[in-house]
Amino acid sequence: MNLFSSNSKLKKDNIFKFSLPAFSTCTGAGDCLEYCYMKRVYSLRGAVCRNAHNRNYEFSRLRSFPDIAIHELKARQYIKRLRIHDSGDFYTQGYLNKWYKIASSCPEVLFYCYTKSLHLNFKQFKDLKNVKVIQSEGGKYKLDKRSAHAVVIAPGAKVPVGYVNGSRSDMVTIKHNRIYLYMKGGK
């Protein structure tokens, strides 16, 4: 099985990803639905992409999902960095708890994610040394800007002072706590 794949942006930095269906799993989404880049991705890649994301969603609902993911990560030891959700988000506390089990069982892998599901309890997950959670602007919930977070700006807009561009490489996300991303997709 290959739960974990890559894309052109992540591949150059040897980063793998786990994707879920956009929109239906984004329980914390708000204004971001207007400019979500997945609108463009789904229109370009169509059913193949949506089917893969739906397959992952069905796996994520299984009680055995953590064991399946841990087994795959142990078998594919070359996976050292994993982005949880380049599309989709943590849709329940139980699902987030599954990722806690996966990350705590695979300390050799760095797990990171952007999330708008700020209504969930991330404390235990964020306390793991191999996990980075980045709050993402555009959702229903207010960001705690004292913690790692990302803001979204329109191309050509003034860059916020003290923020670094995470649009070209996720290595920026891993190394910095104040990130800006350019708006893609959308209306």
Order of alpha helices (4+ residues) and beta strands (2+ residues): alpha-beta-alpha-alpha-alpha-beta-alpha-beta-alpha-beta-beta-beta-alpha-beta
